[in-house]
Amino acid sequence: MSASSVKPLNVQLPAITLILFALCVGIFCYLAQWMSYEEVDQSALIHLGANVASLTLSDESWRLLSSVFLHSSFSHLLMNMFALLVVGTVAERILGKWRLLIIWLFSGIFGGLISACYTLRESEQIVISIGASGAIMGIAGAAIATQLASGAGTHHKNQRRVFPLLGMVALTLLYGTRQTGIDNACHIGGLIAGGALGWLSARLVGQNRLVTEGGIIVAVTLLLTGTIWFVQQQIDESVLQVGQSLREAFYPQEIEQERRQKKQQLVEERNALRETLSAPVSREQASGDLLAEIADIHDMAISRDGNTLYAAIENTNSIVVFDLGQKKILHTFTAPIAKEKSVKHCGGCKDQGVRSLALSLDEKLIYATSFEANALSVINVATGEIIQSITTGAHPDSFILSR
């Protein structure tokens, strides 16, 4: 046989699969600086974009994408990257480079959304969801659906390649039902999204492939964005409070900067207000010294007749009832100050007391936040007795009372 008759090998590397592989490995190498006992610290994962339902479904939907590229341990990364190479190599030959990338992204995001919704509904604990498995299930589902939709016209080699994908999908779902800590909701969500996109793309692509697939991308983007927005509108106040507590715990620098900005804004508003005030009156006229014995007032409420002042003193965790007519303290209600360990989701908090208060319409009850740890307290004005404690799940700062 002459040298000219030997045909060169036509080896096509799965470029997008290898890029995704390198990206996941590179990000894990960056995360390794926060590893402890063979796992990445959960605080670092949350800070860098893990899918946490109370954060993702409030106003941090970007976590649906970032969480796809995060892995918690070397074993977690190893299993997912092995699956990516096996599934991605086959799927990229069936789907093509750019279709695989698009389906990877959409499947990962949709799988994360399903996971967040399921976690919020079924679990009372804070669950961290990360990993590329939802996106991998998506490209596997897309490759399988594409073959099924294409029917007999597909290449025989591609048909044979689908069987390992079917086996891997089945094993992944079965493993998720038998093992704790596996996000099967994300797997199923990614599989459904990828399967739907693969089938739709194979059925609709005709002569003008670019226009058709472009239309599919735009339609799916709008649908996914609308779905995320709709889900976020259904979130209740308690979930938003948990999300805010997590932000304060895991973004201390940003929170402190925000507080400094608010403080500076208040100072500027106060200085501007001073310029508009009339000339000051004497102490006797203002009777400003009457409240000198009540120090460090954090919040207050006044009765409708203007005769009684209710003051919240955070430092001593006290509520002082002051008669403005008689100019004396009538009652002082005090409760133990919440210690640091009692304040949920607030690892750096110091001792904290009552933060805000309001009166009921009949002025027989006082509503106070943080008079008790992690609760809104309902207090009898006449006796100072706490008649109801409404657990908030976090150290509450303020509240709104409907009228």
N, C-alpha and C positions, 0 to 999 in steps of 0.2 A: 504494500500500500504506500503510495507516495505521500510526502508531507503535505502536498496541496490538497489532498482529498480528506484530510482530518478537519472536522468542523470544530470551531472553538466552542467552549462551554458557555452557555448563556446564563450566567448567574446574576440574578437580580436581588440585591440586598433589600430587606424591608426597611427602607430609610426612616419613615415616620415612626415605626415601632422602635427602632434603635434610638431615635431622638427622644422619644418618650421615656424609654428605659434610662438613658443617660440623665435626663432631667430629674427623674425620681431618685436615682442614686445620688446625684449631685446635691439635691436638697437634703437627703438623709445625712450625707457627710457634713453638711452645715449644721443639721440638728444634733449631730453627735456630741457637740460641746455641752449639751444639756442632758446627756445620758447619765442615768443613775440606776445601778442594779440591772443593767442590760436593757433598760427602757428609757425613752426620752421623757423628761419631766412633763407632767400634764399641764403645768402652768405655762411652759414654753409652747406646747402644742396649741393651747387656747389662744395665747398671745399671737401666734404666727398664722392662725387661720383654721383651726379645727372646727368641724361642724358641731356646734352646740345649739340645740333647738331654741333655747330662750334668747340667744344672741342672733342666730341666723334668721329667725322668723320675726325679729323685731325690726332692726334696721341695718343688719350686717349680712345681707344676702350674698356678698362676695365670698363668704365662707363656703358656699356650695361648690365653687371652683377650686379655691385654694386647698381645701381638705383632700381633694383627689390626689394631690402630689405629696401628702404627708404620710409618714409611716412611724409607728411607735417603737419598733425594735428591729434588730437585724433579721430575726426569724420572720417577722411580718413582711419586711421588705423582700426577703429571699423568696417567700412563697408567691407574692404578687408579681415579682419580676420574672420568675420562672413561668408563671401563667401568662404574663404579657408576651414573652418571647414565643411561647408555643402558639397561643391564640393569635397574636398579632402577625406572626409570619404567615399563617394561613389566611387570616382575614384580609391582610393587605393585598394579597394576590387576587382575592375574590372581589374586594371592594375598590381597590385602588388607593393611592396614597392620601389624597385630599379628602375623599369620602370617609376613609377610616379616621382621619384626624377630627373631622366635624362630628362624626358619630361618637367618637371617644368623649369629646367635650360635652355634647348634649346628654349623653347617657350618664356621665359622671355627675352632672348638675341635677338631672332629674332624679337619679338614684339618691343623691344627698337630700333632695327636697322630700321624697317619700320617707326617707329615714328620719328626718327632723319631725315631720308630721306624726309618724308612728311613735317616736320616742316621747313626744309631748303628750300624746294621748295615753300611752300605756305605761310609762315609767314616771314615778314621782321623784326620782333622783336625777342629778345632772349627768348626762351621758355624753361622752366625747366620741364622735364618729370620724374616722380618717381612713385613708387608703384608696388605692386605685382599683379595687376589686369591682366596684359598681360599674366603672368605665370599661373594664375588661369584659365583664358580663355583657355590656352593651355591644361591643364590637363582635363578640361571639354570636350574640343573638342576631345582629345585622347580617353576618356572613351566612348563618343558617337560613334566615328568612329570605335573603337574596337568592340562594340556591333553590329554595322551595318555590319562590315566585317566578324564577326563570324557567323552571320545568325542564323538559327533556332537551331543550336547546343548549344547556350548559355543558361545559367540558367535563368529560368523565373523571379527569384528575381532580377537578374542583369538587365533584360530587363525593369522591372518596375522602377528600380532606375534611368534609363536614362531620364525619363520624367521630373523630377525636374531639371535636368541639362539642358535640352532643354529650359525649361522655364526661367532659370536663364540667359542663354546665350542670349536669345531673349530680355529679359528685360534690360540686360546690354548694348546691342547694341542700343536698342531704347532709353534708358536714355542718352547715349552718343550723340545721334543726337539732343536731345531736350535741353541739358544742356551745357552751356559754361564751358570751363576749363576741359573737359573730353577728355582724349587721346584715341579716338576711333581707331586711326591708330594703336596704340599699342595693343588694344583689338583684332582688326581684324588680325593683324600680328601674335599674340600669338595663336589665334584660328586656323588659317591656319596651323601654324607649328605643334601644338599639334595634330590636326586632321590628318595631313599627317603622322606623326610619329605613331600615334595609329593605323591607317589603315594599314600602311606598316608593322608594327610589328605583327599585328594579321594575316595578309595574308601570311607573309613569314616564320613565326616561325613554324618549323616542329619538326622532331625528335631531331635534335641537336640544341636546343633552345639557349644555351649559345653562340655557334659559330655564329649563325645567328644574334642574337641581338648585339653581339660584333661587327660584320661587319657593322650593321646598324649604331651603335654609331660612329665608325671610319669614315664611309662615310659621315655621317651628320656633324661631326666635321670638316672634310676637306672642305665640301661644304660651311658651315657657315663661316669658316675662309677665304676661297677664296672669298666669297661674300663681307665680310667686307673689305678685301684688295682691291677688285675691286672698291667698292664705294669710298674708301679713295683716289684712284687714280684720280677720277673724280672731286675732290674738287678744286675750283679755288682759286686764290691768295687772293681775298677779304675775303673769309671764314677763311683762315689761319690767316689773319691779325686780324680779330675779335677774333679768338681763342687766339692769342697772347695777345691781349689787356685784355681779361678776365683773362688770367694767371697772368698778371702783377697786375691786380686789386685784385685777390683773393688768389694769392700766393706771397705776398710781401716779405716774408722772404726768400723764395727760389730764387726769382728773384734777391734780393739784394745780396745773397750769390753768385749767378752766376756772377753778375757784379764784385764783389770783386775778384773772381777767375780770371776773364778776365783781371782785372786791374793788379793783381799780375803777370799774365802771360806776360802782356805788359812790366811791369817793368823789369822782367827777360830777355825778349828779347832785351830791350833797353840796359841793362847792358852788355849783351853778344855782342851786336853790337858795343858798345863803345870800347871794347877790340880789335876789328878788324879795327878801324878807324886809319887813319894816324894822324900825329901831327897837332894840331889846327893851323889855320892861324890867322892873326891879324884882328881886327875889320875893319880896313880900307880895307883890302883885301876882306873880306867877305861881307862888306857893310851890316852887320847884323843889324845895327841901323836904317836902312831906313824904316823898318816896325814897329818900336817901337810905332808909333802913332796908329797902328791898334792892339788893345788889344783883348784878349779872342777870338781868331779865333777858330771856331768849325769845319769848313770844308772850302775847297778852290778848285778852278779850275783855270787853266792857259790856255790862248789862245794858238793856235797852233804855232804862231810865237814867243811865249815866252815873249811877251812884256806887256801883261795885266794879272793882278791877280784879281780874283773874290773871296772875302772872306765872309763867313757866320759868323755873330756875334750873337750868340744865346741870350746873356744877354740883348741886346738892340733891338733884332729882326731886324737887319740891314744887308744889302748886300753892301759891299764896293767894288768899282771898282778902282783898283790901277794901275797906269802906272809905270811899272818897269824901263822903259827907262828914263822917266822924273823924276821918284822918287817922285810922288805926287798922291794924291787921286783925281780921276776924278769925280766920282759920289758916292753918298750914298743913297741907297733906303731903306726906313724904313716903317714898318707897325705896327699897334697896337699889343702888346703882348697878346697872347691867355690867358684869365683868367682861373682859375681852373674850373669854371662851364661850360666853353666852351669845355673842353677836355672830350670827350666821353670815357666811360669805364675806367676812370683813377681817382678814387675817392681821392687818396692821392697826386695827381700831384700838383706841384707849377706852377707859371707862366712859360710859355715856349715859346721860339722863334724859329727862323729858325734853322734847324738841319743839312741839307745837301743840296748841289746844284751841278748842272752840266750844261754844255753848249750844245746847239744844234750844229749840224754839220756845219751850216753856221755861227755860233757864233752870231746870231742875237737874240737868245732867251736864257733866264736862266730858268732852272727848279729848284724849291726850295721846300723842304718839310717843313711844319709847319710855313711858312711865314704868312700863314693864318691858323686859327684854323681848324684842322681836314681836311687838304687839301694839294694837290700838286699844287703849283702855277706856271703858265707860264708867264714870265715877259719879256717885250720888253727891250733889252739892251740899246737902244738909249734913251728911254724916261722914263724907270722905271715903266711903266704902266703895271698893271696886266691884261693880255688879256684873260686869262682862269684860272678857278679854278676847279680842279678835286677833288671832294669829296672822301675821303678815308674811312670815317666811324670810324676812330680812329686817335689819334695823331701820325702821321708817323715819323719815325726816319731816315730812309734811303730808297733808291730806286735804281733800276738798269735801265739804259737807253740803249736801243738797238742801235746799230750802223749800 
